[in-house]
Amino acid sequence: MIDLHYWPTPNGHKITLFLEELTEQGHALEYVIKPVNINAGEQFTPEYLAVSPNNKMPAIVDHAPAGGGAPVSVFESGAILLYLAEKTGRLLPSDLRGRVGTLEWLFWQMGGLGPMTGQHGHFSVYAPEKIAYAIDRYTREAERLLGVLDKRLAGREFIAGDAYTIADCASYPWINPYKDAPIDLAPYPQIRRWHALIAARPATIRAYALTKQVNPEAGKPLDEEERKVLFGQGASKK
């Protein structure tokens, strides 16, 4: 059994995409969602920090790790994807070149696409004042990274090649995640093709259906207290 500490954000979606894809392929890994309401500061509780010391979401606890023994906790979405892929032997190629390529693009997402797109969203949507330099800086960097991915997808069905992998699970949720600050995808035909392909997968549909189940108020504007908690001002008080 896997405890998935989750809230419906792009990083949270990565893990449900993986777990629902396993189910779709007939290799279901039993898991239970443990909601972590990041707007209410639940990521700062001592119980959660014991699992995820960086007070970020998602995190997992595997109660049946390979080889037995005590439960294993994992934080950081990329580390979780890699852990689950190795545990199950799924969505990570076993051949050297396929594995290296998948991990390169997993870490590319973790170090680039996610953080830069996140900053684009923060300064464009959530920042209390509109700082033109920051908006321009992070929008341009997000667009640059989309260009990198678009070139990578040329001639490939998925990021690592012909097979759907954890690299796709990692990057898909970070394509235009901010409705109030969309990036024009017209210049990126390969991304549009790839994104539509993944969006139509039954596992993707099920994974995203969890959004309203876990957080019925998803999409609602943040109030001032939620903004303070979510963006760190209240962290030291928790």
C-alpha positions as CSV (number, residue, x, y, z in Angstrom):
1,M,0.0,0.0,0.0
2,I,1.2,3.5,-0.9
3,D,0.1,6.6,1.0
4,L,0.1,9.4,-1.4
5,H,0.2,12.8,0.3
6,Y,-1.4,14.9,-2.4
7,W,-3.0,18.1,-3.5
8,P,-4.2,18.7,-7.1
9,T,-1.3,20.8,-8.3
10,P,1.0,20.2,-11.3
11,N,3.5,18.3,-9.1
12,G,0.7,16.3,-7.5
13,H,-0.7,15.4,-10.8
14,K,2.6,13.8,-11.8
15,I,2.2,11.0,-9.3
16,T,-1.5,10.3,-10.0
17,L,-0.7,10.2,-13.7
18,F,1.8,7.5,-13.0
19,L,-0.4,5.5,-10.6
20,E,-3.4,5.6,-12.8
21,E,-1.3,4.6,-15.8
22,L,-0.2,1.5,-13.9
23,T,-3.9,0.6,-13.4
24,E,-4.6,1.1,-17.1
25,Q,-1.8,-1.2,-18.0
26,G,-3.1,-3.9,-15.7
27,H,-0.3,-3.5,-13.1
28,A,-2.2,-1.5,-10.4
29,L,-0.3,-0.4,-7.4
30,E,-2.7,0.0,-4.5
31,Y,-2.6,3.5,-3.1
32,V,-4.7,5.8,-0.8
33,I,-4.7,9.6,-1.1
34,K,-3.9,11.6,2.0
35,P,-4.9,15.1,1.2
36,V,-2.5,17.9,2.1
37,N,-4.3,21.2,1.9
38,I,-1.4,23.5,1.1
39,N,-3.7,26.5,1.2
40,A,-4.5,25.8,4.8
41,G,-0.8,25.2,5.8
42,E,-1.1,21.4,6.4
43,Q,2.3,21.0,4.7
44,F,3.9,22.6,7.9
45,T,2.5,20.1,10.4
46,P,5.1,18.0,12.3
47,E,3.5,14.9,11.0
48,Y,3.9,15.9,7.4
49,L,7.4,17.3,7.9
50,A,8.4,13.9,9.1
51,V,7.6,12.6,5.6
52,S,8.5,15.7,3.5
53,P,11.0,17.9,5.4
54,N,11.0,20.5,2.7
55,N,7.3,21.2,3.4
56,K,6.3,20.6,-0.2
57,M,3.9,18.3,-1.8
58,P,3.7,15.5,-3.0
59,A,5.3,12.8,-0.9
60,I,4.6,9.1,-0.5
61,V,5.0,6.4,2.1
62,D,5.5,2.9,0.8
63,H,4.3,0.4,3.4
64,A,5.5,-2.6,1.3
65,P,9.0,-1.7,0.0
66,A,11.0,-4.1,-2.1
67,G,12.8,-6.5,0.2
68,G,10.4,-5.8,3.1
69,G,11.3,-3.9,6.3
70,A,10.1,-0.6,7.6
71,P,8.0,1.7,5.4
72,V,9.9,4.0,3.0
73,S,9.0,7.7,2.6
74,V,10.0,9.7,-0.5
75,F,9.6,13.4,-1.1
76,E,10.2,15.4,-4.3
77,S,8.0,14.5,-7.3
78,G,10.9,13.4,-9.5
79,A,12.3,11.2,-6.8
80,I,8.9,9.7,-6.3
81,L,8.4,8.9,-10.0
82,L,11.8,7.3,-10.2
83,Y,11.2,5.3,-7.0
84,L,7.8,4.0,-8.2
85,A,9.2,3.2,-11.7
86,E,12.0,1.2,-10.2
87,K,9.7,-0.5,-7.8
88,T,7.3,-1.6,-10.5
89,G,9.5,-1.9,-13.5
90,R,7.1,0.4,-15.4
91,L,7.4,3.6,-17.4
92,L,11.2,3.6,-17.3
93,P,13.1,1.8,-20.1
94,S,15.5,-1.0,-19.0
95,D,18.0,-0.5,-21.8
96,L,20.9,1.9,-21.1
97,R,20.1,4.6,-23.7
98,G,16.4,4.6,-23.1
99,R,16.9,4.9,-19.3
100,V,19.5,7.7,-19.7
101,G,17.2,9.6,-22.1
102,T,14.2,9.3,-19.8
103,L,16.1,10.4,-16.7
104,E,17.7,13.3,-18.6
105,W,14.3,14.7,-19.4
106,L,12.8,13.9,-16.0
107,F,15.6,16.0,-14.4
108,W,15.2,18.7,-17.2
109,Q,11.6,19.1,-16.1
110,M,12.5,19.2,-12.4
111,G,15.3,21.7,-12.9
112,G,13.8,23.8,-15.7
113,L,10.3,23.5,-17.0
114,G,8.6,23.2,-13.6
115,P,10.5,26.0,-11.7
116,M,10.5,28.5,-14.6
117,T,6.8,27.9,-15.5
118,G,6.0,28.2,-11.8
119,Q,7.7,31.5,-11.6
120,H,5.9,32.7,-14.7
121,G,2.7,31.8,-13.0
122,H,3.6,33.4,-9.7
123,F,4.6,36.7,-11.0
124,S,1.8,36.8,-13.6
125,V,-1.1,35.6,-11.4
126,Y,-0.3,35.6,-7.7
127,A,2.2,38.3,-7.0
128,P,0.7,41.2,-5.1
129,E,2.3,43.7,-7.5
130,K,2.9,43.2,-11.2
131,I,6.7,43.4,-11.8
132,A,7.1,43.8,-15.5
133,Y,10.8,42.6,-15.5
134,A,9.9,39.4,-13.6
135,I,6.9,38.6,-15.7
136,D,8.9,39.1,-18.9
137,R,11.9,37.2,-17.6
138,Y,10.0,34.1,-16.6
139,T,7.6,34.1,-19.5
140,R,10.5,34.2,-21.9
141,E,12.3,31.4,-20.1
142,A,9.1,29.3,-20.0
143,E,8.8,29.9,-23.8
144,R,12.4,28.9,-24.3
145,L,11.9,25.7,-22.5
146,L,8.8,24.9,-24.5
147,G,10.9,25.4,-27.6
148,V,13.5,22.9,-26.3
149,L,10.7,20.4,-25.7
150,D,9.1,21.0,-29.0
151,K,12.3,20.2,-30.8
152,R,12.8,17.1,-28.7
153,L,9.4,15.8,-29.7
154,A,9.9,16.1,-33.4
155,G,10.0,12.6,-34.8
156,R,9.1,11.0,-31.5
157,E,5.7,10.1,-30.1
158,F,6.7,10.7,-26.5
159,I,9.6,12.5,-24.9
160,A,11.9,9.5,-24.6
161,G,10.8,7.9,-27.9
162,D,7.9,5.5,-28.8
163,A,7.0,4.7,-25.2
164,Y,5.2,6.7,-22.6
165,T,7.5,7.2,-19.6
166,I,7.9,9.0,-16.3
167,A,9.4,11.9,-18.4
168,D,6.0,12.4,-19.9
169,C,4.3,12.1,-16.5
170,A,6.6,14.9,-15.2
171,S,6.3,17.4,-18.0
172,Y,2.6,17.0,-19.0
173,P,1.1,18.8,-16.0
174,W,3.5,21.8,-16.5
175,I,2.2,22.7,-20.0
176,N,0.0,25.8,-19.5
177,P,-1.1,25.1,-15.9
178,Y,-2.2,28.7,-15.3
179,K,-5.6,29.5,-16.8
180,D,-5.1,33.2,-15.9
181,A,-1.7,33.4,-17.6
182,P,-1.8,31.1,-20.6
183,I,1.2,30.8,-22.9
184,D,0.5,30.7,-26.6
185,L,1.2,27.2,-27.8
186,A,0.8,28.0,-31.5
187,P,4.5,28.1,-32.1
188,Y,4.9,24.6,-30.6
189,P,3.1,22.1,-32.9
190,Q,4.9,19.0,-31.5
191,I,3.9,19.9,-27.9
192,R,0.3,20.4,-29.0
193,R,0.2,17.0,-30.7
194,W,1.9,15.3,-27.7
195,H,-0.2,17.1,-25.1
196,A,-3.5,16.1,-26.8
197,L,-2.3,12.5,-27.1
198,I,-1.7,12.3,-23.3
199,A,-4.8,14.3,-22.5
200,A,-6.9,11.6,-24.2
201,R,-5.4,8.7,-22.2
202,P,-8.0,7.1,-19.9
203,A,-5.4,7.2,-17.0
204,T,-5.0,11.0,-17.5
205,I,-8.7,11.6,-17.4
206,R,-9.0,9.6,-14.2
207,A,-6.0,11.3,-12.6
208,Y,-7.4,14.8,-13.3
209,A,-10.8,13.8,-12.1
210,L,-9.3,13.5,-8.6
211,T,-9.0,17.3,-8.6
212,K,-12.5,18.0,-7.6
213,Q,-12.8,15.0,-5.4
214,V,-9.9,16.1,-3.3
215,N,-10.4,19.8,-3.5
216,P,-14.0,20.8,-4.5
217,E,-12.9,24.5,-4.4
218,A,-10.1,24.0,-7.0
219,G,-9.8,27.1,-9.2
220,K,-11.2,29.5,-6.6
221,P,-9.1,32.6,-6.1
222,L,-6.9,32.6,-3.0
223,D,-7.8,34.8,-0.1
224,E,-5.2,36.8,1.7
225,E,-4.5,34.3,4.4
226,E,-4.2,31.5,1.9
227,R,-1.8,33.6,-0.1
228,K,0.4,34.2,2.9
229,V,0.5,30.5,3.8
230,L,1.0,29.2,0.2
231,F,3.9,31.6,-0.6
232,G,5.8,31.1,2.6
233,Q,5.1,34.2,4.7
234,G,3.3,32.0,7.3
235,A,5.8,29.1,7.3
236,S,7.8,30.2,10.4
237,K,4.6,30.3,12.5
238,K,3.6,26.7,11.8
